[in-house]
Amino acid sequence: MAAFHKILVPHDGSKSSDPALEYAVKIVGGKDSEIILMHVIPSFPAPFPSAKHGRIKAVSKSYLHDVYEELESNAEKVLDKLKQSWTSSSGVSMHTHVAVGGNVAQRIVDYAKKHDIDLIVINSRSTIGRARSRLKFWVPLGSVSRAVSEMTPCPVLLVRPVRKAA
């Protein structure tokens, strides 16, 4: 079996995504190998909620631009911190990528296709609710790992979150 030289690790910002990254570091093959940490900021469902009528009919483009910019900046900081931590402890070459807008699973698959990814290592479940305070944004993930595994042409390794012993 050939070694995996380009591994994509989608990371939702929660600690439960860390085991997928840890596993990728263990299986990446050789000096010329790399791990790409990716985060996707999905398109917001519109319209936004409103206290008065339950919904707002329109949100300005400049407001949305500012929101996405802040979300992207926060996600980049989280991924950069992970990258620095894992690169220094493992010596593995690591890059980050933040995609903004669109369907999360589709953006992961598109990136994998465009960049000839050998393997996607992804958490089998999301616990993004716990990550909201860390990333400072809300992300409606759903079953991203399942959708990715069904759509991508490359192998997908689903990593179960670590459970604490009872």
C-alpha contacts under 8 A as a table, 3 or more apart, distances in Angstrom:
res1	aa1	res2	aa2	distance
3	A	27	I	7.96
3	A	28	V	7.01
3	A	29	G	5.04
3	A	30	G	7.85
4	F	7	I	6.60
4	F	27	I	7.32
4	F	28	V	5.53
4	F	29	G	5.45
4	F	33	S	7.47
4	F	118	D	5.70
4	F	119	L	6.56
5	H	28	V	6.05
5	H	29	G	5.51
5	H	30	G	7.21
5	H	32	D	6.96
5	H	33	S	4.19
5	H	34	E	6.02
5	H	35	I	7.99
5	H	118	D	6.56
6	K	28	V	7.67
6	K	33	S	5.90
6	K	34	E	5.17
6	K	35	I	5.90
6	K	36	I	7.47
6	K	116	D	7.62
6	K	117	I	5.16
6	K	118	D	5.27
6	K	119	L	6.74
7	I	24	A	6.94
7	I	28	V	7.07
7	I	34	E	6.45
7	I	35	I	4.80
7	I	36	I	6.21
7	I	117	I	5.99
7	I	118	D	5.94
7	I	119	L	4.94
7	I	120	I	5.69
7	I	121	V	7.01
8	L	35	I	5.85
8	L	36	I	4.82
8	L	37	L	6.20
8	L	38	M	7.06
8	L	112	A	7.20
8	L	117	I	6.52
8	L	119	L	6.34
8	L	120	I	4.72
8	L	121	V	6.27
9	V	20	A	6.94
9	V	21	L	6.24
9	V	24	A	7.44
9	V	35	I	7.03
9	V	36	I	6.02
9	V	37	L	4.94
9	V	38	M	6.04
9	V	120	I	5.90
9	V	121	V	5.11
9	V	122	I	5.80
10	P	37	L	5.89
10	P	38	M	4.59
10	P	39	H	5.73
10	P	40	V	7.94
10	P	108	I	7.27
10	P	120	I	7.75
10	P	121	V	7.30
10	P	122	I	5.87
11	H	14	S	7.47
11	H	17	S	5.64
11	H	18	D	7.70
11	H	37	L	6.57
11	H	38	M	5.86
11	H	39	H	5.44
11	H	122	I	7.47
11	H	123	N	7.94
12	D	17	S	6.54
12	D	39	H	6.10
12	D	40	V	7.76
12	D	126	S	7.33
12	D	128	I	6.44
12	D	131	A	7.64
13	G	17	S	6.97
13	G	39	H	7.83
13	G	75	A	7.61
13	G	78	V	6.90
13	G	79	L	7.83
13	G	128	I	7.17
13	G	131	A	5.71
13	G	134	R	7.24
13	G	135	L	6.38
14	S	17	S	5.68
14	S	18	D	7.46
14	S	126	S	7.89
14	S	127	T	6.49
14	S	128	I	5.86
14	S	130	R	6.43
14	S	131	A	4.51
14	S	134	R	7.73
15	K	18	D	5.29
15	K	131	A	7.51
16	S	19	P	6.56
16	S	123	N	7.23
16	S	126	S	7.28
16	S	127	T	6.70
16	S	161	P	5.46
16	S	162	V	7.23
17	S	20	A	5.63
17	S	21	L	6.92
17	S	122	I	7.34
17	S	123	N	5.43
17	S	126	S	7.61
17	S	161	P	7.28
18	D	21	L	5.11
18	D	22	E	6.16
19	P	22	E	4.85
19	P	23	Y	6.02
19	P	123	N	7.46
19	P	159	V	6.92
19	P	160	R	7.81
19	P	161	P	6.54
19	P	162	V	7.09
20	A	23	Y	5.13
20	A	24	A	6.19
20	A	121	V	5.80
20	A	122	I	5.54
20	A	123	N	5.59
20	A	158	L	7.75
20	A	159	V	5.53
21	L	24	A	5.05
21	L	25	V	6.26
21	L	121	V	7.36
22	E	25	V	5.20
22	E	26	K	6.48
23	Y	26	K	5.09
23	Y	27	I	6.44
23	Y	121	V	7.78
23	Y	159	V	7.88
24	A	27	I	5.31
24	A	28	V	5.86
24	A	35	I	7.41
24	A	121	V	6.40
25	V	28	V	5.58
25	V	35	I	7.64
25	V	90	S	7.27
25	V	92	V	6.96
28	V	33	S	6.48
28	V	34	E	7.28
28	V	35	I	7.57
29	G	32	D	7.93
29	G	33	S	5.86
30	G	33	S	5.55
31	K	92	V	7.94
33	S	92	V	7.55
33	S	93	S	6.76
34	E	92	V	6.66
34	E	93	S	4.85
34	E	94	M	5.52
34	E	95	H	7.45
35	I	92	V	7.49
35	I	93	S	6.38
35	I	94	M	4.77
35	I	95	H	6.34
36	I	94	M	5.72
36	I	95	H	4.76
36	I	96	T	5.43
36	I	97	H	7.02
37	L	79	L	6.81
37	L	83	K	7.70
37	L	94	M	7.24
37	L	95	H	6.13
37	L	96	T	4.67
37	L	97	H	6.24
38	M	79	L	7.74
38	M	96	T	5.77
38	M	97	H	4.77
38	M	98	V	5.69
38	M	99	A	7.57
38	M	108	I	7.88
39	H	75	A	6.96
39	H	79	L	7.85
39	H	97	H	6.51
39	H	98	V	4.89
39	H	99	A	6.33
40	V	98	V	5.74
40	V	99	A	4.70
40	V	100	V	5.90
40	V	101	G	7.37
40	V	104	V	5.68
40	V	107	R	7.13
40	V	108	I	7.63
41	I	68	Y	7.96
41	I	71	L	7.38
41	I	72	E	7.31
41	I	98	V	7.44
41	I	99	A	6.15
41	I	100	V	4.79
41	I	101	G	5.72
41	I	102	G	7.76
41	I	104	V	7.18
41	I	139	V	7.07
42	P	100	V	6.24
42	P	101	G	4.49
42	P	102	G	5.10
42	P	103	N	5.75
42	P	104	V	5.77
42	P	139	V	6.98
42	P	140	P	7.74
43	S	100	V	7.40
43	S	101	G	4.29
43	S	102	G	5.00
43	S	103	N	7.01
44	F	101	G	7.82
45	P	48	F	7.07
47	P	55	R	6.07
47	P	56	I	5.64
47	P	57	K	5.93
47	P	58	A	6.64
47	P	59	V	7.62
48	F	55	R	5.78
48	F	56	I	5.56
48	F	57	K	7.84
48	F	59	V	7.70
49	P	54	G	5.46
49	P	55	R	4.38
49	P	56	I	6.06
50	S	53	H	5.86
50	S	54	G	4.64
50	S	55	R	4.59
50	S	56	I	5.60
51	A	54	G	5.59
51	A	55	R	7.58
52	K	55	R	7.78
53	H	56	I	7.37
56	I	59	V	7.31
59	V	63	Y	6.91
59	V	64	L	7.11
60	S	63	Y	5.25
60	S	64	L	6.48
61	K	64	L	5.13
61	K	65	H	6.03
62	S	65	H	4.95
62	S	66	D	6.18
63	Y	66	D	5.14
63	Y	67	V	6.23
64	L	67	V	5.01
64	L	68	Y	6.11
65	H	68	Y	5.25
65	H	69	E	6.05
66	D	69	E	5.04
66	D	70	E	6.23
67	V	70	E	5.25
67	V	71	L	6.19
68	Y	71	L	4.99
68	Y	72	E	5.97
68	Y	100	V	7.34
69	E	72	E	5.14
69	E	73	S	6.14
70	E	73	S	5.05
70	E	74	N	6.17
71	L	74	N	5.17
71	L	75	A	6.12
71	L	135	L	7.83
71	L	136	K	7.41
71	L	137	F	6.51
72	E	75	A	5.11
72	E	76	E	6.06
72	E	98	V	6.76
72	E	100	V	7.17
73	S	76	E	5.15
73	S	77	K	6.30
74	N	77	K	5.18
74	N	78	V	6.39
74	N	135	L	5.96
74	N	136	K	7.09
75	A	78	V	5.15
75	A	79	L	6.18
75	A	98	V	7.02
75	A	135	L	6.29
76	E	79	L	5.16
76	E	80	D	5.89
76	E	96	T	7.68
76	E	97	H	7.79
76	E	98	V	6.65
77	K	80	D	5.10
77	K	81	K	6.12
78	V	81	K	5.24
78	V	82	L	6.37
78	V	135	L	7.06
79	L	82	L	5.06
79	L	83	K	6.01
79	L	96	T	6.40
80	D	83	K	4.92
80	D	84	Q	6.07
80	D	96	T	7.04
81	K	84	Q	5.23
81	K	85	S	6.18
82	L	85	S	5.17
82	L	86	W	6.08
83	K	86	W	5.33
83	K	87	T	5.72
83	K	94	M	6.25
83	K	95	H	7.17
83	K	96	T	7.48
84	Q	87	T	5.24
84	Q	88	S	6.05
85	S	88	S	5.60
85	S	89	S	6.39
86	W	89	S	5.17
86	W	90	S	5.77
86	W	91	G	7.59
86	W	92	V	7.65
87	T	90	S	5.32
87	T	91	G	4.96
87	T	92	V	5.48
87	T	93	S	6.57
87	T	94	M	6.57
88	S	91	G	5.71
99	A	107	R	7.17
102	G	106	Q	7.57
102	G	107	R	6.78
103	N	106	Q	5.32
103	N	107	R	6.09
104	V	107	R	5.26
104	V	108	I	6.37
104	V	141	L	7.14
104	V	144	V	6.82
105	A	108	I	5.16
105	A	109	V	6.24
105	A	144	V	5.27
105	A	145	S	7.38
105	A	147	A	5.97
105	A	148	V	5.27
106	Q	109	V	5.08
106	Q	110	D	5.98
106	Q	148	V	7.23
106	Q	151	M	7.90
107	R	110	D	5.07
107	R	111	Y	6.12
108	I	111	Y	5.22
108	I	112	A	6.23
108	I	148	V	7.13
109	V	112	A	5.05
109	V	113	K	6.23
109	V	148	V	6.26
109	V	151	M	6.76
109	V	152	T	5.32
110	D	113	K	5.20
110	D	114	K	6.09
111	Y	114	K	5.16
111	Y	115	H	6.00
112	A	115	H	5.43
112	A	116	D	5.87
112	A	117	I	4.88
112	A	120	I	7.82
112	A	152	T	7.51
112	A	154	C	7.77
113	K	116	D	5.39
113	K	117	I	6.66
113	K	152	T	7.61
113	K	153	P	7.43
117	I	120	I	7.26
117	I	154	C	7.05
118	D	154	C	6.06
118	D	155	P	7.10
119	L	154	C	5.87
119	L	155	P	5.17
119	L	156	V	5.81
119	L	157	L	7.33
120	I	154	C	7.32
120	I	155	P	6.45
120	I	156	V	4.73
120	I	157	L	6.13
121	V	156	V	5.90
121	V	157	L	4.73
121	V	158	L	6.08
121	V	159	V	7.06
122	I	145	S	6.45
122	I	156	V	7.35
122	I	157	L	6.30
122	I	158	L	5.22
122	I	159	V	6.05
123	N	126	S	6.89
123	N	145	S	6.89
123	N	158	L	5.62
123	N	159	V	4.83
123	N	160	R	6.02
123	N	161	P	6.70
124	S	145	S	5.80
124	S	146	R	7.80
124	S	158	L	5.03
124	S	159	V	5.42
124	S	160	R	5.28
124	S	161	P	7.18
125	R	143	S	7.23
125	R	145	S	7.10
125	R	160	R	7.18
125	R	161	P	7.29
126	S	141	L	7.14
126	S	142	G	7.51
126	S	143	S	7.75
127	T	130	R	5.86
127	T	131	A	7.08
128	I	131	A	4.84
128	I	132	R	6.29
128	I	139	V	6.94
128	I	141	L	7.53
129	G	132	R	5.51
129	G	138	W	7.89
130	R	133	S	7.09
130	R	134	R	7.96
131	A	134	R	5.13
131	A	135	L	6.10
132	R	135	L	5.39
132	R	136	K	5.38
132	R	137	F	5.46
132	R	138	W	5.84
132	R	139	V	7.85
133	S	136	K	4.97
133	S	137	F	7.26
141	L	144	V	6.09
143	S	146	R	5.54
143	S	147	A	6.49
144	V	147	A	5.16
144	V	148	V	6.04
145	S	148	V	5.13
145	S	149	S	6.11
145	S	158	L	7.31
146	R	149	S	5.16
146	R	150	E	6.31
147	A	150	E	5.17
147	A	151	M	6.20
148	V	151	M	5.26
148	V	152	T	5.82
148	V	156	V	7.83
149	S	152	T	5.94
149	S	155	P	7.70
149	S	156	V	5.77
152	T	155	P	7.56
152	T	156	V	7.95
